[in-house]
């Protein structure tokens, strides 16, 4: 595969990352550390980084939720300020990454090494197969097309012009340009680049091992919550990456906040039972790999408990279908009988959910016991 240097990207990265960082160090050395500039840089770091993860990534690439035109414009303007290309091109590359993850058509295939997946794919151009089906819907969004057409002007004004102007209001125009502009761009670049590199190299495969994506709570702090990457690659339509309340996922919190403000709607959430079954499947696989052939009694007990779990989930799913039908019937009929049927199904549905959650806890307890005490069967 013939590779050539992308001189525009390479010069841009060198000027911003290397010379820009040196200029910031010299500025602080010459004028001292200014906390106003640090705060300004942090604000732009949040605005631009979240616009990539909540906007470019979870909204435009994966359609994990719907956003108002105002919110879309916000993400497109401050996403451009991250200097990671237009949303049209960014989302196109990312969708190809998900479709062909770890393969030859994956733009930032981690199997080619950390450097390539982190930044090398930006610095070098290679012949690539075109997949026009992955941006057809994006081309129908006039706001995305507008941003793509005026990308350089929007990014330059927002990313460099705006922090320079704000800095000038307080007598620190050069500081605003260097700290909230150049230095912030560098930090945001590497924070989001870590998603393509380290999040495919370091962590646990909690839900699937069909790709290299990993869950890593530490990386979540450096990637705006995108560190729970194994979950994301299996359930990419989910607006969350960190699904537990204590998972650090500021992108998730931002999306939820915009919903409360009426700027977002139809947030996609993966059904809990699908998540549970995926975790069970991976734990079983890890158990077999770590212990070899389990003793029959342990294997049989785990399989029996898993079957109970599967049956209880299936029962809950059937009741859910019945409940939704009953709800629709009640909206049409408004009769006492329809209401009574709806209430009864709601009670059954709640009990069925408690049952499958209990079965999951029982299975998990047995799994942990097996992991601790089971020994390979004698052959």
N, C-alpha and C positions, 0 to 999 in steps of 0.2 A: 504494500500500500504506500503510494507516494505521499510524502508529507512535506509541506512547505510552511515557512514562518508567516503568520498573519502579522504583518508589520504594524498595521494600525493598532491592533489590540496590544501587541508587545510593547510598542512605544508608549501607549497610554498607560499600561500597567507599570512600566518602569518609571515614568514621570510621576504618577500619582503615589505608587507604593514606596518607591525608593527615595526619589528626590523630595517628594512631598513629606515623607516621614522625617528626613534629615532637616528639612526646612522648619518643621514644627519643633524639633528638638532645639534647633538654633534660636527659634523665636522665644521659647520658654527660657533658654539660657540667657538671652539678651534682655528680655523684659520681665522675666519671672513668671511663675505659674499664676494664671488668672482663672479663678474658679467660675467666674461668669462664662468664660469661653468653654470651660469643661462642661458646664451644665448645658450650654447651647449645643455643644457637640453631642452630648448624650440625648438631648431631645431630638435632634436630627437623626441620630443613630436609631432611635425607636421608630420614628415616623417612616423612615425609608426602609428599615428592615422589616417592620410589620407589613408595610405595603407590598413587599415581595412575598412574604409567607402567607398573609391573609388574603392578599389581592391576587398577585401573579399566580401563586401556587394553589391555594385551596379554593379560591373563587373561580378564576379564569381557566386554570388548567384542569381542575377536577370537578368543577360545578358542585361543590359540596354544599353550597347554599346559593340563594339569590340575593342580589344587592340592588339598592336603589341607584339611579343614575348619579346622584350626588356622591354616594360612597364609591362608585366605580371611578368617577373622575378623581376623587381623592387618591385612591390607590394608583391610578395611572400616572398622576402628576408626581407623587412622592416615590412611586416605584421607579419611574424614570430617573429620579434623583439618586437612586442607588447605583446608577451606571452599570446595569447588567443587561442591557439591550431592551428593546421594546417588548411589551407584553405579548405581541403577536409572535415574535421570534422566540422569546423565552418559553412560552407555553408550548410552542411547536416542538422544541428540543426536549422539553420535560415529558411530554406525552410519548414521544418516541422512546425516551429512557424507560418509562414504565412498561411500554409494550414489549421492548426488546432488552429488558434489564439484564446486564452482565453478558450480553451477546455482542456480536460484531457491529450491529447497527446502533448500539447504545452509545450516545455521544460522549458520555463520561463514564465509560465502563471501568469499574474499579479493578477488574482483573488485569488491567494494563498498568496497574501501580498507582500509588498515592498521588504522585505528581500529576499524572495524566488526568485522573478523576477530579483532582482539586483545582488545578489551574492550567495544566498542559493543554487540555482540549480547547481552551480559549486562546492560547498563544500560537497554536499550530492549526493549519487547515489540512483536511484530508478529503479525498473524494467521498461523497456520501450519497446514499440512495435517498430519493425524494419520496415523501409520504404526504401527498396533498390532502388526504382525508383527515389529517390531524389538525388542520387549521381552518376548515371550511366554516364551522360554526363561529369561529373567532372573526372571520372576515365579514360576517353578517352583523357584528356589533360595531356600530358607527363610532362609538367612543374609542374602542381598541384601534380601529383603522385611523382615526384622527391622531391618536398618540403615536402610532407607528410612522405616520407621515411627517409629524413634527417632532420626532423623538429627540434629535440633537438640541433643538431650541429649548424644548421643555426641560430636558435634563440639565442643560447648562445653566439656565436661568434659576431653576429650583435648587439644584445641587450646589452651585457655586455662587450665583448671583444673590440669592436670598440670604444665605448666612453672612455673606460679605456686607450686605445692606443692613442686616440686623446688628452686626458687629459695629458698623459705622455709627449707628444710633448711640452707641455707648463709647465711641472713640476708639474702637478696636476693629477697624475694617480688615486689616491684614490678618489679625488673629482669627476673626470670623471665617475668612477665606481658608486659612491654613488648618485650623482646628475642627470647625464644624463642616468644613468643605473637604479638603484633601485627606486629612487624617481619618475623619469619619468614613469617607468612601472606602479607604483601605480596610478599616475594621469591619465594616458591613460586608465587604467582599469576602473576607476570610470567614466570617461568621456563617454566611450562607453557603460558601464553598465547602465548608465542613460537612454539610448535609450530603453532598455528592461523594465525599471522600471518607472521612472518619466514620460517618453514620453507616457506611457499608463495610467497615473494617473492625470496629470495636464495640462490643456489647453482646446482648443475648438475642437469640432467635426465638422469641416467645410464642409466636403464632404460626410461623411457617419457616421452612428451610429451603424453599424452592428458589430463593434468591439470596443475595449477600446482605440485604438490609438488616440492620441490628437495632435493638432497643437499648438506649443508653441514657439514664437519667442525668448523668454528668454533662453529656453533650447537649442536653436540652437547655441548659443554662447559657450555652454559647450559640444556640441556633434558633432562638425565639420559640422554643418548645418543639422543634422538629426532631429532637433526639430520639423520640419514640418511633423510630423509622420502620421497624419490622411490622408494627401494627399498621402503619400507613401504607406500606406496599401491598398488604393483603386486603385492607379495607380503605382504599384510596378515596372513596366517595364520602367518607366520614369527615365532618368538619373538625373533629378533634384528632390529635395525635396522642396526647396523654389523656387516657380515658378515666383515670381515677381522680378524685377531688384534690389529692395532694400532688399530683403530677404537675411539674412546672411546665405550663403551656400557655404563655401570654398571648399567643396567636388565637388559641381557643377562647380565652377570656375576652379578647378584643371582639371576636365575631359574636360572642354571646351578648356583649355590651351593645354592639350595633343593632342586634335584634331587639333588645329592650328599648332602644331609641327609635325603633321603627325604620331603621335603615337597611335591615337584612331580614330575610324570612326563609322558610322552608329549609332549616338546617338539617342536614342528613345525619342520622345517628344509626350506626350498625346495631341490629337487634342483639340483645345481650346473649341470647342462646347461641348465635353464630360465633360470637367471641369465645364463649365457654367451650364449644365443641372444637374450635381451632386450638385452644390451649390444651385441651385433653389429648388431642391427636399428637401435638408436639411433645407433651410430657411422656406419653407412651413411647414415642420414638426415642426420646432421650433415655428413658429407662431401659429400653432394649439395648441401646448402644453402650450404656454404662455397666449393665449387669449380665449381658449375654443372655443365655436361655434361662428364664426364671423357673423356679420350682413350680410344679403344676398347681399347687394349692394357691400360691400367690397370683399366678396368671389367671386362673379360673375366677378367683374372687374379684380381681380387678375387672375382668371382662363382664362378669355378672353385674357389677355395680355400674359399669359403663352402659350396659344394655338398659338398666333401670333408668339411668339418666336420659338416654336417647328416647326411650318410650315416654317419659314424663314431658320431655320437650316437645315431642310429636303431639302428645295429647293437648298441651298448652297451645300449640300452633293451630290445631283443629278447632279448639274452643274460641280462639281469637277470630278465626274466619266466621264462625257461627255468631259471635258477638257483633262483629261489624255488619253482618247481614241483618241481625235483629235491630241494630241501631238504625239502619237504613229503613227497615220496616216501620219502626216507631215514628220516624220523621214523616213517613207517608200516611200512616193510619192514625197516629195519636190516640190509640185505643188503650183501655186499661189492661187488656190481655197482652198487648205488645209491650207495654211498659213493664208488666210483671215478668214477662219472658226476658226482657233486657236486664232487669235487676238480678234475676236468677243466674243468668249467664255471666254477669259481671262478678258475682260472688264466686262462681266456679272458676272463672278466669284467674282471680286473685289467688285462690287456693292452689290452682294448677301451677302458678308461678312460684309460690312458696314451696311446692313439692319439688319442682325441678331444681330450685336453688338449694334445697336441703339435700337432694340426691347428689348434687355437685359437691357440696361440702363433705358428704360421706365418702364420695369417690376420692376427693383430694386428700382426706385423712388417711384412707387406705393406701393411696399412692405414696404419701410421705412415709408411712410405716414400711411399705415394701421397699422403698428406696433405702431406708435405714437398716432393715434387718434381713431382707431377702438375700439368698446366696445362689449362685448359679447351680442349676440342676446337675446332678451327677450323670455322666454319660457312660 
